[in-house]
Amino acid sequence: MHIARQVRVTGRVQGVFFRAWTAEQARDLGVNGWVWNASEGSVEARLQGEEIAVNQLIERMREGPPSAKVEHLEIDDVALQPIDRFEVRH
């Protein structure tokens, strides 16, 4: 079953390659969507794909790359959109 989640990550997550790392993890798991740095210092992502893969990516994002310090993840269910790849947005 395909699902979509909107994820907001707070902590030390900007300037630590979090977006590039998330894109790499998403592509590894076959998850589509996007990730970007929000203006208030968080990282936001839209994740779509098989439920197992999306959940695995969310679990990986709880830790983040080695230089990040994730404090909190906010996860919301959202409607699926026609997205066929994963991209880093600027």
QUIKARA-V155775 format. One line per field, one symbol per residue. phi: phi as a letter, one per 40 degrees, with the letter a starting at -180 (. if undefined). psi: psi as a letter, one per 20 degrees, with the letter a starting at -180 (. if undefined). A space follows every 50 residues. Layout:
phi=???
psi=???
This chain:
phi=.cbbbbbbbbhcbbgbgccccccccccccgcbhaaacccchcbbabbbid dccccccdcccccgcdccbccabbbbcbccbcbbabbcbb
psi=pprpqppppqbniqjkkggggggggghhikprbrqqpqhjirpqqppqap gggghggghhhhgarhiqnphqpppqprqqqnpjrpqpq.
